[in-house]
Amino acid sequence: MENLINDLKDKSLQLRSRFLENRLVLYGAGSIYVLLWFLFSDFLTSLWVAVGVGLGWLAGQAGKPDAP
């Protein structure tokens, strides 16, 4: 039983690292989540959250040093 738990733990860590390394999959999953959120939530609330996320992203980009 302990081997099974260790195997599942190792496989989940490998899956997590592969997920985080592949930007296309990462952005695709995020896009699908946002799309489903827009479809199944109140539109005005979603609009304000989208504005807030956009402003947060812009603030994060402004804090990054320029690329060489």
C-alpha positions as a Markdown table, in Angstrom:
| # | Residue | x | y | z |
|---|---|---|---|---|
| 1 | Met | 0.0 | 0.0 | 0.0 |
| 2 | Glu | 2.8 | 2.4 | 0.8 |
| 3 | Asn | 4.4 | 1.7 | -2.6 |
| 4 | Leu | 1.1 | 2.6 | -4.3 |
| 5 | Ile | 1.0 | 5.9 | -2.4 |
| 6 | Asn | 4.6 | 6.7 | -3.2 |
| 7 | Asp | 4.0 | 5.9 | -6.9 |
| 8 | Leu | 0.9 | 8.1 | -7.0 |
| 9 | Lys | 2.9 | 10.9 | -5.3 |
| 10 | Asp | 5.8 | 10.6 | -7.8 |
| 11 | Lys | 3.5 | 10.6 | -10.8 |
| 12 | Ser | 1.5 | 13.6 | -9.6 |
| 13 | Leu | 4.7 | 15.5 | -9.1 |
| 14 | Gln | 5.9 | 14.6 | -12.6 |
| 15 | Leu | 2.5 | 15.6 | -14.0 |
| 16 | Arg | 2.7 | 18.9 | -12.2 |
| 17 | Ser | 6.2 | 19.7 | -13.4 |
| 18 | Arg | 5.2 | 18.9 | -17.0 |
| 19 | Phe | 2.1 | 21.0 | -16.7 |
| 20 | Leu | 4.1 | 24.0 | -15.4 |
| 21 | Glu | 6.8 | 23.6 | -18.1 |
| 22 | Asn | 4.4 | 23.6 | -21.1 |
| 23 | Arg | 3.2 | 27.2 | -21.5 |
| 24 | Leu | 0.7 | 26.4 | -24.2 |
| 25 | Val | -1.1 | 23.9 | -21.9 |
| 26 | Leu | -0.8 | 26.3 | -19.0 |
| 27 | Tyr | -2.4 | 29.2 | -20.9 |
| 28 | Gly | -5.0 | 26.9 | -22.5 |
| 29 | Ala | -6.1 | 25.6 | -19.1 |
| 30 | Gly | -6.3 | 29.2 | -17.8 |
| 31 | Ser | -8.2 | 30.3 | -20.9 |
| 32 | Ile | -10.8 | 27.5 | -20.6 |
| 33 | Tyr | -11.2 | 28.3 | -16.9 |
| 34 | Val | -11.9 | 32.0 | -17.6 |
| 35 | Leu | -14.2 | 31.2 | -20.4 |
| 36 | Leu | -16.3 | 28.8 | -18.2 |
| 37 | Trp | -16.3 | 31.4 | -15.5 |
| 38 | Phe | -17.7 | 34.1 | -17.9 |
| 39 | Leu | -20.3 | 31.7 | -19.1 |
| 40 | Phe | -21.6 | 30.6 | -15.7 |
| 41 | Ser | -21.3 | 33.7 | -13.5 |
| 42 | Asp | -22.8 | 37.1 | -13.4 |
| 43 | Phe | -21.5 | 39.2 | -16.3 |
| 44 | Leu | -20.9 | 42.5 | -14.4 |
| 45 | Thr | -19.0 | 40.8 | -11.6 |
| 46 | Ser | -16.9 | 38.9 | -14.2 |
| 47 | Leu | -16.2 | 42.2 | -16.0 |
| 48 | Trp | -14.9 | 43.9 | -12.8 |
| 49 | Val | -12.8 | 40.8 | -12.0 |
| 50 | Ala | -11.3 | 40.9 | -15.5 |
| 51 | Val | -10.5 | 44.5 | -15.2 |
| 52 | Gly | -8.8 | 43.9 | -11.9 |
| 53 | Val | -6.8 | 41.0 | -13.2 |
| 54 | Gly | -5.8 | 43.1 | -16.2 |
| 55 | Leu | -4.6 | 45.9 | -14.0 |
| 56 | Gly | -2.8 | 43.4 | -11.7 |
| 57 | Trp | -1.0 | 41.9 | -14.8 |
| 58 | Leu | 0.0 | 45.4 | -16.0 |
| 59 | Ala | 1.3 | 46.2 | -12.5 |
| 60 | Gly | 3.3 | 43.0 | -12.5 |
| 61 | Gln | 4.7 | 43.7 | -16.0 |
| 62 | Ala | 5.8 | 47.2 | -14.9 |
| 63 | Gly | 7.8 | 45.8 | -12.0 |
| 64 | Lys | 9.9 | 43.5 | -14.3 |
| 65 | Pro | 13.3 | 44.6 | -15.5 |
| 66 | Asp | 13.6 | 45.2 | -19.2 |
| 67 | Ala | 14.7 | 42.2 | -21.3 |
| 68 | Pro | 18.2 | 42.4 | -22.8 |
